Amino acid sequence: MATPGIRPLVAGNWKMNGSLAMASALVGALKGRQGNVDLLVCPPFPYLAAVGAALAGSKLALGAQDCHADASGAHTGDVAAPMLADLGCSYVILGHSERRTDHGETSGMVAAKAQAALAAGLTAIICVGETEAQRNAGEELKIVEKQIVESVPSGANAGNTVIAYEPVWAIGTGKTPTAADVEAMHRHIRALLKSRVTGGAGMRILYGGSVKPSNAAELMAVAEVNGALVGGASLKAEDFWGIAEGAAKSAG
């Protein structure tokens, strides 16, 4: 089963999708749901304020998909962590493989952003994961370990940081690693966190990559899996809630 004593987190990464009407309908369909799991939605920047207002009074948390490493300055088009906190965000996703690939983000840049997020009182969800070529070469454990070592800032702990393991080759492809592969990676991450991070034994480690209601229960029951970072399935309330139910079952 998943790690005893760690409450699962199911985070919806909407990516560059949605509209005001869609955001309102989706949050409206989710906000009354109850379960033994923490739920988080991360809409695009333009919809943060509207989604935050829509989920007011519910147990749904609000998060963003990125932030800048600086608290302010001449950075056209960027958003600072204190701004996100000012909007009511409590989480921010950092180092997603699409950011690393599309925007050339290095692990050092991710660490700087995570440090800024922690300083602003946000919980950083730091993403790591290997490509298909790296897995085929048997390098997945080494690659992910390097990303964690270089991306997790000093001051990170179980209360302010979450690790999200997403094999790059599984994101949006419908492919998923076997439960045994997921367990091997999550156990490796847990051992690394225990040795390097204060409270690493209690830090949440999410799995992401083509998570859907049909495979959520199996994936969420894997040892050291403490929830999910969900992409496409987070855009449909019933699919997202189905994944949340799978995570809740794994937590007992």
C-alpha positions in Angstrom: 0.0 0.0 0.0 1.0 3.7 -0.2 3.1 5.2 2.6 1.2 4.9 6.0 0.6 8.2 7.7 1.0 10.3 4.6 -2.3 11.9 3.4 -2.4 11.7 -0.4 -2.4 14.8 -2.6 -4.1 14.7 -6.1 -3.0 17.8 -8.1 -4.6 18.8 -11.4 -2.3 20.5 -13.8 -4.5 22.1 -16.4 -1.5 23.2 -18.5 -2.5 25.7 -21.3 -6.1 24.6 -21.4 -9.5 25.9 -20.4 -11.7 29.0 -20.4 -13.5 31.0 -17.7 -16.7 29.0 -18.4 -14.9 25.7 -18.2 -13.0 26.7 -15.0 -16.2 27.7 -13.3 -18.0 24.5 -14.3 -15.1 22.2 -13.3 -14.6 23.8 -9.9 -18.3 23.8 -9.3 -18.4 20.1 -9.9 -15.5 19.4 -7.6 -15.9 21.8 -4.6 -18.6 19.8 -2.8 -16.7 16.5 -2.9 -15.2 15.0 0.3 -12.7 12.3 0.7 -9.5 11.2 2.5 -7.3 13.1 0.1 -6.1 16.6 -0.5 -7.3 18.1 -3.9 -5.4 20.8 -5.8 -6.2 22.6 -9.0 -3.5 24.5 -11.0 -5.1 26.5 -13.8 -3.3 28.8 -16.3 -2.2 32.2 -14.9 -5.1 34.2 -16.4 -7.7 32.1 -14.5 -6.1 31.9 -11.1 -8.1 34.8 -9.5 -11.4 33.5 -10.9 -10.8 29.9 -9.9 -9.6 31.1 -6.4 -12.9 33.0 -6.0 -14.9 30.0 -7.2 -13.3 27.5 -4.8 -13.6 29.9 -1.7 -15.0 28.1 1.2 -14.2 24.6 -0.2 -11.4 22.2 0.7 -9.9 22.5 -2.8 -6.5 24.2 -2.9 -5.3 26.6 -5.6 -1.9 26.3 -7.3 0.1 27.8 -10.2 2.1 26.1 -12.9 5.3 28.1 -12.5 7.0 31.1 -10.9 10.0 33.3 -11.4 13.1 33.0 -9.1 13.0 36.7 -8.3 10.4 38.4 -6.1 10.0 41.3 -8.5 11.9 43.0 -11.4 12.1 43.6 -15.1 10.9 40.2 -16.2 8.3 40.8 -18.8 5.7 38.0 -18.9 6.9 36.3 -15.7 5.0 35.9 -12.4 6.6 36.1 -9.0 5.9 33.7 -6.1 4.7 36.5 -3.8 2.1 37.4 -6.5 0.8 33.9 -6.5 0.6 33.9 -2.7 -1.3 37.2 -2.9 -3.9 35.5 -5.2 -4.5 32.8 -2.7 -2.2 30.1 -4.1 -0.8 27.6 -1.7 1.2 25.5 -4.2 3.2 26.0 -7.3 4.4 23.3 -9.8 8.1 23.7 -10.8 10.4 21.9 -13.1 7.8 20.1 -15.2 9.4 18.3 -18.1 7.5 20.6 -20.5 9.1 23.6 -18.8 12.5 21.9 -18.9 12.1 21.1 -22.6 10.2 24.0 -24.0 12.0 26.7 -21.9 15.3 25.2 -21.3 15.0 25.1 -17.6 17.9 23.5 -15.8 17.7 21.9 -12.3 19.6 24.9 -11.0 16.9 27.2 -12.3 14.2 25.0 -10.7 16.0 25.1 -7.3 16.1 28.9 -7.5 12.4 29.0 -8.3 11.7 26.5 -5.5 13.6 28.7 -3.0 11.6 31.7 -4.0 8.4 29.7 -3.6 9.3 28.6 -0.1 10.2 32.1 0.8 6.7 33.2 -0.3 5.1 30.6 1.8 4.1 28.3 -1.1 4.5 24.6 -1.2 6.8 23.6 -4.2 5.9 20.6 -6.3 9.2 19.8 -7.9 8.9 17.6 -11.0 11.5 15.0 -12.0 11.5 12.2 -14.6 13.5 10.4 -17.3 13.0 10.3 -21.0 12.3 7.0 -22.9 15.9 6.9 -24.2 17.3 7.3 -20.7 15.1 4.5 -19.4 16.0 2.2 -22.3 19.6 2.9 -21.4 19.0 1.9 -17.8 19.8 5.4 -16.6 16.4 6.3 -15.0 17.5 6.1 -11.3 20.7 8.0 -11.9 18.9 10.7 -13.9 16.1 11.2 -11.4 18.6 11.2 -8.5 20.6 14.0 -10.2 17.5 16.0 -10.8 16.5 15.8 -7.1 19.9 16.6 -5.8 20.1 19.7 -8.1 16.5 20.8 -8.0 15.5 20.6 -4.3 16.7 23.7 -2.4 18.0 24.0 1.1 15.2 24.5 3.5 13.0 22.0 1.8 11.1 19.7 4.1 8.0 17.6 4.3 5.8 20.6 5.0 6.8 22.8 2.2 7.9 20.5 -0.7 6.4 17.7 -2.7 8.2 15.6 -5.3 6.4 14.6 -8.4 7.9 11.7 -10.5 6.7 11.8 -14.1 8.4 9.6 -16.6 8.6 12.0 -19.6 7.7 9.3 -22.0 4.4 8.6 -20.2 3.1 12.2 -20.1 0.0 12.4 -22.4 0.9 9.3 -24.3 -1.3 6.8 -22.7 1.8 4.7 -21.8 2.5 4.0 -18.1 5.3 2.1 -16.5 4.5 -1.1 -14.6 3.6 -1.0 -11.0 6.9 -2.6 -10.2 8.8 0.1 -12.2 6.9 2.8 -10.3 7.6 1.2 -7.0 11.3 0.9 -7.7 11.6 4.6 -8.6 9.5 5.8 -5.7 11.5 3.6 -3.2 14.7 5.1 -4.7 13.4 8.6 -4.3 12.2 7.9 -0.7 15.7 6.6 0.3 17.3 9.7 -1.3 14.9 12.1 0.5 15.5 10.3 3.8 19.3 10.8 3.4 19.2 14.4 2.2 16.1 16.3 3.3 14.7 17.1 6.8 11.6 15.0 7.3 12.2 13.2 4.0 10.5 10.1 5.4 7.2 12.1 5.4 7.6 14.1 2.2 4.9 13.4 -0.4 6.0 11.7 -3.6 3.4 11.9 -6.4 3.2 9.8 -9.5 2.3 11.4 -12.8 2.1 10.4 -16.4 -1.2 9.2 -18.1 -3.0 8.7 -14.8 -6.7 8.0 -15.3 -9.5 6.5 -13.3 -9.0 3.0 -14.8 -5.4 2.8 -13.5 -5.4 5.1 -10.5 -6.3 2.6 -7.8 -3.4 0.3 -8.9 -0.9 3.1 -9.2 -1.9 4.8 -5.9 -1.6 1.5 -4.0 2.1 1.2 -4.9 4.5 1.6 -2.1 5.7 5.2 -1.5 3.2 6.7 -4.0 1.4 9.5 -2.1 -0.9 10.8 -4.7 -0.9 11.9 -8.3 0.0 14.9 -10.6 -2.7 14.7 -13.2 -2.7 16.3 -16.6 -5.5 15.7 -19.2 -7.7 13.8 -16.8 -7.9 16.8 -14.5 -9.9 18.7 -17.1 -12.9 16.4 -16.5 -14.5 16.5 -13.0 -15.5 12.9 -13.0 -12.2 11.6 -14.2 -10.3 13.8 -11.7 -12.5 12.7 -8.8 -12.2 9.0 -9.9 -8.4 9.4 -9.5 -8.9 11.0 -6.2 -11.1 8.1 -5.0 -8.3 5.7 -6.1 -5.8 7.6 -4.0 -8.2 7.7 -1.0 -8.6 3.9 -1.1 -4.9 3.4 -1.1 -4.6 5.5 2.1 -7.1 3.3 3.9 
